[in-house]
């Protein structure tokens, strides 16, 4: 279940990961996704993560980071590298990854 | 159903709109959401939109824009202003809106 990340005041960085799941290996995917959240949370500079997937397997995950160096370090984390390899091989039909700088933010809560 | 946007080479801008739907007025919401996509598509500087919502009503919509001026103009579009008002009043329990600059992008397709 998705949840809004309580990120600090901008500026900070984010990775927008937009993807279409393939039909393959649902069990392996769920376990990997859970493990990646757990690992990311422990990375230096991690600020939060938001994720939503619709019933057709189209998903958006946005992870938030203090700076670009934190994003680079996370990209090269050993287990994450293996997950990236399996993602390209099995789990994703296609994806688009965008590294962005968050300049302004506005929150609304009822 | 969501779809990956074929955006041009960075830099460009984006709005990450993360939100939790309230239980209210599903019909009104669907019609408004459809109309907003239609309107956004016709705005100057519009580059694309990606959207996913999970079964618990947590959603992420990322819209892509040529520059900040395009985002400001879209924010002030008359029908969109009314949709924003209704969103705060009825459709969203809470949301987080982030204006970002896309600096790098990487695409994968099988």
Backbone of each chain as ProteinMPNN parsed JSONL, in Angstrom:
{"seq_chain_A": "XXXXXXXXXXXXXXXXXXXXXXXXXXXXXXXXXXXXXXXXXXXXXXXXXXXXXXXXXXXXXXXXXXXXXXXXXXXXXXXXXXXXXXXXXXXXXXXXXXXXXXXXXXXXXX", "coords_chain_A": {"N_chain_A": [[0.833, -1.205, 0.0], [0.559, 2.169, -0.875], [2.05, 5.298, 0.217], [2.369, 8.702, 1.225], [5.466, 10.415, 1.184], [7.09, 12.115, 3.778], [8.937, 14.389, 3.016], [11.848, 16.551, 3.478], [12.287, 20.206, 3.373], [12.701, 21.489, 0.044], [15.852, 22.307, -1.653], [16.14, 18.925, -2.928], [16.89, 15.619, -4.176], [15.454, 13.275, -6.597], [14.432, 10.065, -7.883], [12.542, 9.158, -10.545], [10.905, 6.34, -11.336], [9.46, 4.727, -13.803], [7.476, 2.108, -14.919], [6.655, -0.9, -16.757], [5.433, -3.915, -15.824], [6.439, -7.246, -16.683], [4.809, -10.406, -17.382], [6.081, -12.293, -15.957], [7.209, -14.333, -13.191], [6.054, -13.491, -10.576], [6.26, -13.951, -7.81], [9.036, -13.942, -7.163], [9.511, -11.307, -7.822], [7.987, -9.76, -5.976], [9.26, -10.323, -3.526], [11.835, -9.342, -4.045], [11.244, -6.625, -4.462], [10.353, -5.818, -1.957], [12.672, -6.284, -0.443], [14.379, -4.424, -1.643], [13.244, -1.985, -0.881], [13.695, -2.134, 1.857], [16.523, -2.154, 1.895], [17.109, 0.315, 0.617], [16.109, 2.155, 2.431], [18.045, 2.081, 4.385], [20.212, 3.258, 3.21], [22.698, 5.876, 3.002], [21.554, 9.22, 2.929], [18.994, 8.696, 2.062], [15.622, 9.694, 1.699], [12.963, 9.007, 1.395], [10.222, 7.096, -0.101], [7.842, 6.558, -2.66], [5.166, 4.724, -4.061], [3.154, 3.298, -6.601], [1.017, 0.983, -8.245], [-0.946, 0.032, -11.002], [-3.813, -2.054, -11.959], [-3.072, -3.155, -14.351], [-0.411, -3.601, -14.279], [1.201, -1.42, -14.629], [3.495, 0.761, -13.237], [4.647, 3.309, -10.933], [7.431, 4.407, -9.223], [8.747, 6.594, -6.922], [11.725, 7.633, -5.589], [13.316, 9.416, -2.965], [16.101, 11.548, -2.335], [18.945, 12.935, -0.599], [21.008, 14.106, -2.118], [22.816, 14.056, -5.306], [24.993, 12.35, -5.075], [24.156, 10.436, -3.232], [22.239, 9.096, -4.738], [23.829, 7.99, -6.752], [25.412, 6.249, -5.218], [23.481, 4.455, -4.271], [22.628, 3.354, -6.673], [24.815, 1.777, -7.26], [24.958, -0.096, -5.26], [25.505, -3.41, -4.129], [23.532, -5.604, -3.958], [21.421, -4.283, -5.069], [22.342, -3.813, -7.651], [22.236, -6.39, -8.663], [19.482, -6.813, -8.532], [18.68, -4.911, -10.407], [19.723, -6.076, -12.716], [18.202, -8.452, -12.879], [15.716, -7.281, -13.142], [15.836, -6.111, -15.718], [16.179, -8.441, -17.15], [13.993, -10.134, -16.49], [11.673, -9.008, -15.05], [10.667, -6.547, -15.971], [8.935, -5.161, -18.722], [9.321, -2.812, -20.003], [10.96, 0.253, -19.056], [11.371, 3.598, -17.681], [13.679, 5.793, -16.459], [14.204, 8.55, -14.472], [16.311, 11.088, -13.324], [15.955, 13.637, -11.064], [15.821, 17.053, -9.881], [14.337, 18.281, -7.052], [12.61, 21.207, -6.787], [10.575, 22.818, -5.765], [7.922, 22.362, -3.365], [4.653, 21.351, -2.279], [2.255, 20.762, 0.164], [-0.807, 19.135, 0.999], [-3.24, 18.5, 3.4], [-6.083, 16.999, 4.792]], "CA_chain_A": [[0.0, 0.0, 0.0], [1.348, 3.384, -1.029], [1.982, 6.308, 1.265], [3.087, 9.925, 0.89], [6.701, 10.611, 1.943], [7.231, 13.427, 4.417], [10.282, 14.849, 2.681], [12.216, 17.875, 4.026], [12.192, 21.347, 2.452], [13.606, 21.449, -1.114], [16.07, 21.331, -2.71], [16.674, 17.577, -2.767], [16.826, 14.912, -5.458], [14.539, 12.137, -6.672], [14.468, 9.213, -9.065], [11.215, 8.724, -10.983], [11.083, 5.069, -12.034], [8.175, 4.385, -14.406], [7.763, 0.8, -15.496], [5.594, -1.852, -17.084], [5.838, -5.266, -15.425], [6.139, -8.374, -17.553], [3.937, -11.357, -16.683], [6.978, -13.301, -15.362], [7.819, -14.472, -11.873], [5.483, -12.56, -9.62], [6.744, -14.209, -6.452], [10.392, -13.414, -7.082], [9.447, -9.85, -7.911], [7.481, -9.183, -4.718], [10.314, -10.453, -2.526], [12.904, -8.414, -4.403], [10.767, -5.253, -4.259], [10.346, -5.607, -0.51], [14.064, -6.214, -0.009], [14.973, -3.179, -2.137], [12.747, -0.919, -0.007], [14.421, -2.297, 3.122], [17.913, -1.725, 1.67], [17.148, 1.749, 0.289], [15.846, 2.864, 3.685], [19.285, 2.128, 5.178], [21.26, 3.962, 2.471], [22.921, 7.281, 3.362], [20.897, 10.22, 2.08], [17.622, 8.29, 1.719], [14.612, 10.573, 2.305], [11.604, 8.469, 1.315], [9.868, 6.401, -1.337], [6.404, 6.482, -2.929], [5.014, 3.714, -5.093], [1.787, 2.896, -6.945], [0.937, 0.158, -9.456], [-2.35, -0.218, -11.323], [-4.161, -3.47, -12.161], [-2.459, -3.64, -15.591], [1.026, -3.786, -14.091], [1.942, -0.181, -14.86], [3.854, 1.273, -11.927], [5.535, 4.452, -10.749], [8.067, 4.502, -7.919], [9.607, 7.767, -6.786], [12.532, 7.615, -4.37], [13.832, 10.757, -2.667], [17.481, 11.489, -1.862], [19.518, 14.22, -0.183], [21.836, 14.689, -3.178], [23.116, 13.15, -6.404], [25.954, 11.336, -4.628], [23.363, 9.367, -2.596], [21.61, 8.335, -5.827], [24.895, 7.198, -7.396], [25.806, 5.167, -4.309], [22.377, 3.48, -4.27], [22.652, 2.665, -7.974], [25.937, 0.833, -7.298], [24.861, -1.039, -4.139], [25.675, -4.73, -4.751], [22.261, -6.334, -4.13], [20.594, -3.48, -5.971], [22.841, -4.073, -9.004], [21.683, -7.694, -9.056], [18.047, -6.591, -8.77], [18.576, -4.192, -11.688], [19.981, -7.058, -13.771], [17.013, -9.317, -12.966], [14.628, -6.435, -13.641], [15.949, -6.033, -17.178], [16.09, -9.786, -17.719], [12.737, -10.849, -16.251], [10.503, -8.42, -14.415], [10.12, -5.361, -16.641], [8.801, -5.129, -20.172], [10.078, -1.597, -20.292], [10.932, 1.26, -17.991], [11.982, 4.9, -17.923], [14.222, 6.231, -15.184], [14.562, 9.972, -14.584], [16.914, 11.696, -12.141], [15.415, 14.996, -11.044], [16.06, 17.902, -8.718], [13.083, 18.839, -6.545], [12.856, 22.635, -6.557], [9.498, 23.36, -4.919], [6.969, 21.331, -2.952], [3.464, 21.879, -1.621], [1.535, 19.657, 0.783], [-2.19, 19.369, 1.422], [-3.769, 17.438, 4.27], [-7.411, 17.349, 5.269]], "C_chain_A": [[0.866, 1.253, 0.0], [1.124, 4.381, 0.084], [2.802, 7.512, 0.841], [4.318, 10.063, 1.782], [6.771, 12.021, 2.505], [8.662, 13.918, 4.206], [10.558, 16.229, 3.279], [12.003, 18.98, 2.984], [13.141, 21.159, 1.265], [14.74, 22.471, -0.932], [16.533, 19.964, -2.202], [16.494, 16.872, -4.098], [15.813, 13.776, -5.417], [14.836, 11.331, -7.916], [13.022, 8.796, -9.358], [11.415, 7.469, -11.829], [9.699, 4.601, -12.503], [8.355, 3.064, -15.139], [6.511, -0.011, -15.797], [6.124, -3.241, -16.739], [5.56, -6.256, -16.548], [5.273, -9.345, -16.751], [4.753, -12.343, -15.833], [7.162, -13.196, -13.855], [7.338, -13.463, -10.834], [6.043, -12.719, -8.215], [8.144, -13.628, -6.262], [10.38, -11.9, -7.051], [9.049, -9.22, -6.582], [8.56, -9.204, -3.633], [11.453, -9.466, -2.778], [12.478, -6.974, -4.097], [10.795, -4.891, -2.775], [11.77, -5.417, 0.027], [14.713, -4.89, -0.444], [14.504, -1.977, -1.297], [13.529, -0.928, 1.304], [15.868, -1.778, 2.994], [18.007, -0.217, 1.439], [17.013, 2.589, 1.558], [17.122, 3.05, 4.512], [20.422, 2.866, 4.471], [21.444, 5.393, 2.985], [22.197, 8.207, 2.39], [19.492, 9.864, 1.651], [16.61, 9.178, 2.434], [13.195, 10.011, 2.258], [11.343, 7.796, -0.022], [8.345, 6.318, -1.45], [6.194, 5.562, -4.118], [3.542, 3.412, -5.329], [1.836, 2.048, -8.214], [-0.529, -0.117, -9.736], [-2.561, -1.693, -11.689], [-3.572, -4.034, -13.451], [-0.941, -3.78, -15.482], [1.859, -2.565, -14.438], [2.226, 0.477, -13.508], [4.751, 2.488, -11.97], [6.095, 4.374, -9.336], [8.935, 5.751, -7.929], [10.385, 7.632, -5.49], [13.193, 8.981, -4.224], [15.174, 10.654, -1.949], [18.015, 12.875, -1.557], [20.257, 14.897, -1.328], [22.127, 13.644, -4.251], [24.078, 12.036, -5.992], [25.223, 10.151, -3.982], [22.713, 8.485, -3.665], [22.649, 7.442, -6.509], [25.285, 6.006, -6.525], [24.737, 4.067, -4.285], [22.359, 2.68, -5.57], [23.703, 1.551, -7.979], [25.938, -0.154, -6.139], [24.747, -2.455, -4.716], [24.364, -5.492, -4.98], [21.34, -5.601, -5.099], [21.031, -3.679, -7.431], [22.279, -5.389, -9.536], [20.176, -7.579, -9.341], [17.82, -5.873, -10.104], [18.769, -5.157, -12.857], [18.756, -7.954, -13.968], [15.808, -8.54, -13.499], [14.642, -6.361, -15.156], [15.722, -7.394, -17.821], [14.667, -10.344, -17.649], [11.521, -9.98, -15.948], [9.863, -7.253, -15.158], [10.07, -5.539, -18.155], [9.522, -3.884, -20.689], [10.02, -0.66, -19.088], [11.609, 2.547, -18.436], [12.421, 5.393, -16.549], [14.686, 7.68, -15.338], [15.137, 10.468, -13.253], [16.553, 13.176, -12.158], [15.831, 15.737, -9.783], [14.728, 18.519, -8.296], [13.331, 20.293, -6.152], [11.819, 23.26, -5.624], [8.566, 22.229, -4.527], [5.83, 21.975, -2.178], [2.638, 20.704, -1.103], [0.119, 20.072, 1.139], [-2.654, 18.188, 2.27], [-5.099, 17.892, 4.825], [-7.492, 17.284, 6.788]], "O_chain_A": [[1.8, 1.371, 0.793], [0.128, 4.315, 0.805], [3.823, 7.362, 0.17], [4.236, 9.855, 2.993], [6.54, 12.999, 1.794], [9.488, 13.862, 5.116], [9.629, 16.988, 3.555], [11.589, 18.711, 1.856], [14.273, 20.714, 1.454], [14.602, 23.403, -0.14], [17.221, 19.86, -1.187], [15.995, 17.47, -5.052], [15.369, 13.364, -4.346], [15.412, 11.836, -8.88], [12.366, 8.165, -8.53], [12.017, 7.522, -12.902], [8.88, 4.143, -11.706], [9.303, 2.918, -15.911], [5.461, 0.169, -15.18], [7.131, -3.687, -17.288], [4.574, -6.127, -17.273], [5.034, -9.123, -15.565], [4.185, -13.134, -15.08], [7.259, -12.096, -13.31], [8.123, -12.686, -10.29], [6.273, -11.732, -7.515], [8.394, -12.903, -5.298], [11.161, -11.283, -6.327], [9.683, -8.272, -6.117], [8.747, -8.223, -2.914], [11.966, -8.838, -1.851], [13.255, -6.198, -3.541], [11.21, -3.796, -2.396], [12.037, -4.524, 0.832], [15.501, -4.308, 0.301], [15.283, -1.061, -1.036], [13.966, 0.112, 1.796], [16.363, -1.063, 3.864], [18.879, 0.449, 1.998], [17.705, 3.592, 1.736], [17.268, 4.032, 5.239], [21.481, 3.079, 5.061], [20.473, 6.05, 3.359], [22.229, 7.998, 1.178], [18.85, 10.642, 0.946], [16.722, 9.396, 3.64], [12.319, 10.475, 2.989], [12.137, 7.91, -0.956], [7.651, 6.044, -0.47], [6.959, 5.61, -5.081], [2.769, 3.283, -4.38], [2.591, 2.344, -9.141], [-1.281, -0.46, -8.824], [-1.612, -2.477, -11.724], [-3.563, -5.249, -13.642], [-0.266, -4.047, -16.476], [3.083, -2.653, -14.532], [1.306, 0.721, -12.727], [5.519, 2.68, -12.914], [5.342, 4.288, -8.366], [9.755, 5.944, -8.826], [9.795, 7.527, -4.414], [13.577, 9.616, -5.206], [15.369, 9.803, -1.08], [17.604, 13.863, -2.165], [20.158, 16.112, -1.502], [21.731, 12.486, -4.122], [23.991, 10.916, -6.494], [25.621, 9.001, -4.164], [22.648, 7.265, -3.509], [22.377, 6.279, -6.806], [25.467, 4.895, -7.022], [25.066, 2.881, -4.281], [22.106, 1.475, -5.564], [23.515, 0.514, -8.615], [26.846, -0.98, -6.048], [23.997, -2.685, -5.664], [24.118, -5.973, -6.086], [20.581, -6.217, -5.847], [20.196, -3.711, -8.335], [21.898, -5.491, -10.702], [19.671, -8.185, -10.286], [16.882, -6.19, -10.836], [18.068, -5.069, -13.865], [18.327, -8.183, -15.099], [14.98, -9.091, -14.225], [13.61, -6.523, -15.808], [15.144, -7.491, -18.903], [14.183, -10.948, -18.606], [10.452, -10.19, -16.523], [8.67, -6.991, -15.004], [11.025, -6.0, -18.778], [10.238, -3.928, -21.689], [9.148, -0.774, -18.227], [12.326, 2.577, -19.436], [11.637, 5.409, -15.6], [15.471, 7.993, -16.233], [14.531, 10.29, -12.196], [16.809, 13.879, -13.135], [16.149, 15.132, -8.76], [14.072, 19.197, -9.086], [14.161, 20.576, -5.288], [12.142, 24.117, -4.802], [8.428, 21.25, -5.26], [6.004, 22.997, -1.514], [2.356, 19.763, -1.844], [-0.128, 21.212, 1.531], [-2.477, 17.029, 1.896], [-5.237, 19.029, 5.277], [-8.548, 17.551, 7.362]]}, "seq_chain_B": "XXXXXXXXXXXXXXXXXXXXXXXXXXXXXXXXXXXXXXXXXXXXXXXXXXXXXXXXXXXXXXXXXXXXXXXXXXXXXXXXXXXXXXXXXXXXXXXXXXXXXXXXXXXXXX", "coords_chain_B": {"N_chain_B": [[-5.543, 3.04, -17.94], [-2.078, 2.988, -17.437], [0.852, 4.433, -19.022], [4.134, 4.705, -20.424], [5.722, 7.832, -20.891], [7.071, 9.211, -23.808], [9.336, 11.185, -23.503], [11.337, 14.087, -24.492], [14.954, 14.638, -24.82], [16.565, 15.441, -21.715], [17.448, 18.788, -20.466], [14.206, 19.123, -18.869], [11.019, 19.907, -17.344], [9.008, 18.686, -14.558], [5.991, 17.721, -12.826], [5.425, 16.113, -9.899], [2.789, 14.501, -8.637], [1.501, 13.29, -5.871], [-0.925, 11.377, -4.281], [-3.698, 10.698, -2.054], [-6.744, 9.299, -2.519], [-9.991, 10.3, -1.423], [-13.009, 8.679, -0.224], [-15.06, 9.766, -1.553], [-17.414, 10.548, -4.177], [-16.837, 9.114, -6.734], [-17.588, 8.989, -9.452], [-17.762, 11.668, -10.383], [-15.094, 12.286, -10.054], [-13.691, 10.617, -11.893], [-14.565, 11.604, -14.38], [-13.621, 14.247, -14.25], [-10.867, 13.765, -14.055], [-10.285, 12.63, -16.531], [-10.985, 14.76, -18.223], [-9.067, 16.639, -17.417], [-6.693, 15.485, -18.318], [-7.132, 15.629, -21.053], [-7.264, 18.436, -21.387], [-4.698, 19.226, -20.454], [-3.021, 18.074, -22.338], [-3.373, 19.78, -24.459], [-2.159, 22.094, -23.667], [0.37, 24.659, -24.009], [3.739, 23.616, -24.162], [3.406, 21.155, -22.99], [4.573, 17.855, -22.376], [4.023, 15.224, -21.736], [2.381, 12.619, -19.752], [2.202, 10.522, -16.915], [0.628, 7.965, -15.053], [-0.45, 6.204, -12.176], [-2.496, 4.204, -10.078], [-3.077, 2.53, -7.05], [-4.952, -0.273, -5.565], [-5.833, 0.695, -3.164], [-6.369, 3.322, -3.472], [-4.228, 5.018, -3.535], [-2.289, 7.206, -5.379], [-0.03, 8.166, -8.055], [0.774, 10.772, -10.15], [2.663, 11.893, -12.795], [3.422, 14.717, -14.55], [4.867, 16.081, -17.502], [6.816, 18.817, -18.654], [7.902, 21.486, -20.822], [9.156, 23.741, -19.674], [9.385, 25.886, -16.712], [7.561, 27.971, -16.983], [5.504, 26.881, -18.494], [4.4, 25.126, -16.65], [3.456, 26.891, -14.706], [1.494, 28.257, -16.199], [-0.295, 26.185, -16.736], [-1.104, 25.565, -14.148], [-2.705, 27.757, -13.621], [-4.776, 27.629, -15.424], [-8.222, 27.968, -16.241], [-10.352, 25.947, -15.965], [-8.849, 24.002, -14.783], [-8.116, 25.21, -12.383], [-10.588, 25.156, -11.09], [-10.907, 22.392, -10.882], [-8.792, 21.858, -9.147], [-9.751, 23.097, -6.855], [-12.049, 21.547, -6.289], [-10.758, 19.14, -5.887], [-9.336, 19.559, -3.48], [-11.511, 19.983, -1.846], [-13.184, 17.7, -2.077], [-12.128, 15.275, -3.388], [-9.547, 14.436, -2.644], [-7.824, 13.061, 0.11], [-5.35, 13.638, 1.08], [-2.46, 15.235, -0.364], [0.7, 15.569, -2.114], [2.674, 17.788, -3.811], [5.187, 18.173, -6.121], [7.503, 20.202, -7.755], [9.814, 19.675, -10.226], [13.092, 19.506, -11.769], [14.072, 17.748, -14.53], [17.011, 16.091, -14.93], [18.579, 13.979, -15.902], [17.976, 11.072, -17.943], [16.977, 7.691, -18.566], [16.227, 5.032, -20.665], [14.643, 1.845, -20.984], [13.845, -0.841, -23.044], [12.317, -3.864, -23.965]], "CA_chain_B": [[-4.302, 2.246, -17.989], [-0.903, 3.833, -17.516], [1.754, 4.269, -20.158], [5.358, 5.489, -20.3], [5.778, 8.987, -21.797], [8.3, 9.321, -24.6], [9.776, 12.578, -23.356], [12.577, 14.428, -25.211], [16.187, 14.667, -24.03], [16.612, 16.47, -20.666], [16.566, 19.096, -19.335], [12.83, 19.601, -18.953], [10.448, 19.963, -16.003], [7.919, 17.758, -14.262], [5.262, 17.868, -11.569], [5.089, 14.833, -9.272], [1.581, 14.717, -7.827], [1.268, 12.072, -5.102], [-2.181, 11.682, -3.601], [-4.568, 9.653, -1.507], [-8.14, 9.617, -2.818], [-11.013, 10.063, -0.416], [-13.999, 7.718, -0.726], [-16.163, 10.574, -2.121], [-17.733, 11.0, -5.529], [-15.988, 8.458, -7.719], [-17.997, 9.315, -10.818], [-17.302, 13.024, -10.663], [-13.639, 12.276, -10.127], [-13.231, 9.993, -13.141], [-14.827, 12.537, -15.471], [-12.695, 15.36, -14.116], [-9.503, 13.305, -14.353], [-10.22, 12.47, -17.985], [-11.018, 16.103, -18.801], [-7.794, 17.309, -17.128], [-5.7, 14.921, -19.241], [-7.456, 16.208, -22.358], [-6.865, 19.852, -21.355], [-3.241, 19.332, -20.29], [-2.432, 17.698, -23.625], [-3.451, 20.917, -25.384], [-1.423, 23.236, -23.118], [1.717, 24.878, -24.551], [4.847, 23.08, -23.375], [3.092, 19.813, -22.455], [5.42, 16.808, -22.974], [3.537, 13.868, -21.455], [1.829, 12.384, -18.419], [2.201, 9.116, -16.5], [-0.271, 7.897, -13.914], [-0.768, 4.869, -11.653], [-3.184, 4.231, -8.782], [-3.251, 1.164, -6.548], [-6.326, -0.639, -5.183], [-6.203, 1.425, -1.948], [-6.629, 4.719, -3.781], [-3.001, 5.816, -3.518], [-1.931, 7.432, -6.774], [1.054, 9.058, -8.448], [0.699, 11.272, -11.524], [3.78, 12.753, -13.149], [3.249, 15.387, -15.836], [6.154, 16.587, -17.993], [6.648, 20.141, -19.266], [9.114, 22.046, -21.433], [9.815, 24.694, -18.786], [8.584, 26.282, -15.557], [6.471, 28.853, -17.414], [4.399, 26.003, -18.915], [3.784, 24.599, -15.425], [2.697, 27.995, -14.104], [0.31, 28.516, -17.038], [-1.221, 25.062, -16.513], [-1.653, 25.72, -12.802], [-3.671, 28.859, -13.614], [-5.834, 27.396, -16.417], [-9.477, 28.183, -15.501], [-11.007, 24.682, -15.58], [-7.923, 23.299, -13.89], [-8.262, 25.852, -11.068], [-11.823, 24.627, -10.504], [-10.608, 20.995, -10.519], [-7.946, 21.905, -7.947], [-10.619, 23.447, -5.738], [-12.85, 20.358, -5.983], [-9.826, 18.138, -5.375], [-9.109, 19.827, -2.052], [-12.787, 19.923, -1.129], [-13.874, 16.409, -2.12], [-11.56, 14.061, -3.959], [-8.281, 13.988, -2.054], [-7.637, 13.086, 1.554], [-4.139, 14.452, 1.153], [-1.57, 15.117, -1.526], [2.002, 16.24, -2.09], [2.963, 18.21, -5.175], [6.589, 18.584, -6.21], [7.961, 20.697, -9.058], [11.182, 19.172, -10.341], [13.808, 19.637, -13.029], [14.615, 16.462, -14.961], [18.382, 16.347, -15.335], [19.076, 12.836, -16.689], [16.94, 10.066, -18.138], [17.471, 6.452, -19.162], [15.085, 4.223, -21.072], [14.881, 0.429, -21.289], [12.714, -1.483, -23.717], [12.667, -5.229, -24.351]], "C_chain_B": [[-3.095, 3.151, -18.235], [-0.012, 3.499, -18.694], [2.968, 5.159, -19.952], [5.351, 6.626, -21.322], [7.127, 9.028, -22.511], [8.757, 10.773, -24.609], [11.077, 12.813, -24.127], [13.785, 14.357, -24.28], [16.097, 15.729, -22.937], [17.566, 17.6, -21.092], [15.14, 19.464, -19.754], [12.276, 19.547, -17.53], [9.351, 18.92, -15.801], [7.223, 18.161, -12.973], [4.935, 16.464, -11.079], [3.927, 15.096, -8.317], [1.219, 13.387, -7.17], [0.024, 12.301, -4.262], [-2.907, 10.453, -3.087], [-6.013, 10.081, -1.75], [-8.998, 9.432, -1.575], [-12.031, 9.093, -1.012], [-15.098, 8.421, -1.54], [-16.227, 10.601, -3.638], [-16.824, 10.433, -6.619], [-16.315, 8.865, -9.15], [-17.5, 10.701, -11.224], [-15.796, 13.052, -10.852], [-13.139, 11.739, -11.465], [-13.41, 10.942, -14.327], [-13.867, 13.716, -15.442], [-11.285, 14.94, -14.514], [-9.296, 13.185, -15.865], [-10.141, 13.839, -18.682], [-9.684, 16.821, -18.586], [-6.677, 16.791, -18.038], [-5.88, 15.556, -20.624], [-6.983, 17.671, -22.441], [-5.339, 20.014, -21.305], [-2.542, 19.088, -21.617], [-2.384, 18.877, -24.595], [-2.698, 22.146, -24.887], [-0.065, 23.403, -23.805], [2.761, 24.29, -23.603], [4.592, 21.721, -22.766], [3.934, 18.749, -23.152], [4.916, 15.397, -22.714], [3.011, 13.746, -20.034], [1.814, 10.884, -18.13], [1.428, 9.009, -15.198], [-0.488, 6.449, -13.487], [-1.48, 5.041, -10.319], [-3.376, 2.803, -8.32], [-4.666, 0.957, -6.011], [-6.778, 0.082, -3.91], [-6.418, 2.922, -2.192], [-5.416, 5.62, -3.659], [-2.499, 5.97, -4.954], [-0.753, 8.365, -6.953], [0.807, 9.462, -9.898], [1.908, 12.171, -11.74], [3.471, 13.388, -14.502], [4.571, 16.068, -16.202], [5.927, 17.834, -18.831], [7.974, 20.677, -19.768], [9.88, 22.926, -20.452], [8.878, 25.081, -17.634], [7.403, 27.159, -15.94], [5.263, 28.016, -17.838], [3.663, 25.447, -17.705], [2.932, 25.676, -14.765], [1.412, 28.264, -14.871], [-0.747, 27.429, -16.83], [-1.89, 25.175, -15.147], [-2.795, 26.741, -12.78], [-4.777, 28.707, -14.654], [-7.178, 27.315, -15.681], [-10.16, 26.881, -15.052], [-10.145, 23.887, -14.605], [-7.976, 23.887, -12.477], [-9.495, 25.312, -10.347], [-11.611, 23.161, -10.076], [-9.749, 20.934, -9.257], [-8.793, 22.192, -6.701], [-11.447, 22.233, -5.299], [-11.976, 19.243, -5.403], [-9.595, 18.311, -3.883], [-10.384, 19.621, -1.245], [-13.302, 18.49, -0.992], [-12.996, 15.185, -2.382], [-10.307, 13.531, -3.276], [-8.303, 14.104, -0.536], [-6.375, 13.895, 1.861], [-3.338, 14.28, -0.127], [-0.277, 15.875, -1.293], [2.325, 16.557, -3.541], [4.398, 18.727, -5.227], [6.929, 19.021, -7.63], [9.446, 20.379, -9.167], [11.769, 19.468, -11.722], [14.42, 18.282, -13.371], [16.005, 16.71, -15.532], [18.954, 15.237, -16.216], [17.944, 11.838, -16.843], [17.536, 8.868, -18.857], [16.279, 5.553, -19.448], [15.511, 2.787, -21.326], [13.638, -0.143, -21.944], [13.166, -2.85, -24.186], [12.445, -5.451, -25.835]], "O_chain_B": [[-3.108, 3.98, -19.144], [-0.109, 2.424, -19.286], [2.858, 6.241, -19.375], [5.012, 6.412, -22.486], [8.181, 8.897, -21.889], [8.586, 11.49, -25.595], [11.83, 11.874, -24.39], [13.649, 14.053, -23.095], [15.597, 16.823, -23.198], [18.4, 17.401, -21.976], [14.904, 20.027, -20.823], [12.998, 19.176, -16.604], [8.836, 18.349, -16.762], [7.796, 18.857, -12.135], [4.246, 15.709, -11.765], [4.064, 15.815, -7.327], [0.7, 12.479, -7.819], [-0.076, 13.327, -3.59], [-2.757, 9.343, -3.598], [-6.451, 11.113, -1.241], [-8.765, 8.526, -0.776], [-11.923, 8.726, -2.182], [-15.954, 7.768, -2.137], [-15.194, 10.669, -4.305], [-16.138, 11.17, -7.326], [-15.413, 9.063, -9.964], [-16.892, 10.871, -12.281], [-15.286, 13.764, -11.717], [-12.267, 12.339, -12.095], [-12.523, 11.07, -15.171], [-13.359, 14.138, -16.481], [-10.591, 15.668, -15.223], [-8.263, 13.589, -16.399], [-9.345, 14.043, -19.599], [-9.219, 17.536, -19.474], [-5.821, 17.559, -18.478], [-4.914, 15.962, -21.272], [-6.382, 18.085, -23.432], [-4.768, 20.835, -22.023], [-1.6, 19.793, -21.98], [-1.489, 18.973, -25.435], [-2.603, 23.14, -25.607], [0.582, 22.414, -24.148], [2.669, 24.454, -22.386], [5.465, 21.176, -22.09], [4.01, 18.73, -24.38], [5.333, 14.461, -23.397], [3.175, 14.653, -19.217], [1.459, 10.08, -18.991], [1.557, 9.871, -14.328], [-0.685, 5.571, -14.327], [-1.122, 5.909, -9.522], [-3.79, 1.949, -9.103], [-5.478, 1.882, -6.0], [-7.969, 0.088, -3.598], [-6.621, 3.692, -1.253], [-5.544, 6.845, -3.677], [-2.308, 4.98, -5.66], [-0.5, 9.24, -6.125], [0.65, 8.607, -10.769], [2.15, 13.097, -10.966], [3.279, 12.68, -15.491], [5.293, 16.562, -15.336], [4.979, 17.91, -19.614], [9.033, 20.369, -19.221], [11.109, 22.873, -20.398], [7.725, 24.654, -17.591], [6.355, 27.101, -15.297], [4.124, 28.397, -17.572], [2.44, 25.311, -17.729], [1.818, 25.405, -14.316], [0.359, 28.476, -14.27], [-1.941, 27.718, -16.756], [-3.085, 24.915, -15.003], [-3.742, 26.599, -12.006], [-5.64, 29.579, -14.754], [-7.276, 26.678, -14.632], [-10.507, 26.739, -13.879], [-10.651, 23.193, -13.724], [-7.891, 23.153, -11.493], [-9.454, 25.045, -9.146], [-12.091, 22.749, -9.02], [-9.947, 20.069, -8.403], [-8.578, 21.608, -5.638], [-11.54, 21.926, -4.111], [-12.414, 18.495, -4.529], [-9.648, 17.35, -3.116], [-10.346, 19.147, -0.109], [-13.797, 18.103, 0.066], [-13.104, 14.178, -1.683], [-10.029, 12.333, -3.315], [-8.741, 15.11, 0.023], [-6.347, 14.718, 2.776], [-3.514, 13.314, -0.87], [-0.177, 16.71, -0.394], [2.253, 15.68, -4.402], [4.772, 19.616, -4.463], [6.672, 18.295, -8.59], [10.239, 20.764, -8.307], [11.046, 19.653, -12.7], [15.196, 17.732, -12.59], [16.16, 17.451, -16.503], [19.71, 15.501, -17.151], [17.058, 11.756, -15.992], [18.47, 8.999, -19.648], [15.429, 5.337, -18.585], [16.609, 2.538, -21.825], [12.522, 0.045, -21.462], [14.257, -2.996, -24.737], [12.688, -6.548, -26.338]]}, "name": "protein", "num_of_chains": 2, "seq": "XXXXXXXXXXXXXXXXXXXXXXXXXXXXXXXXXXXXXXXXXXXXXXXXXXXXXXXXXXXXXXXXXXXXXXXXXXXXXXXXXXXXXXXXXXXXXXXXXXXXXXXXXXXXXXXXXXXXXXXXXXXXXXXXXXXXXXXXXXXXXXXXXXXXXXXXXXXXXXXXXXXXXXXXXXXXXXXXXXXXXXXXXXXXXXXXXXXXXXXXXXXXXXXXXXXXXXXXXXXX"}
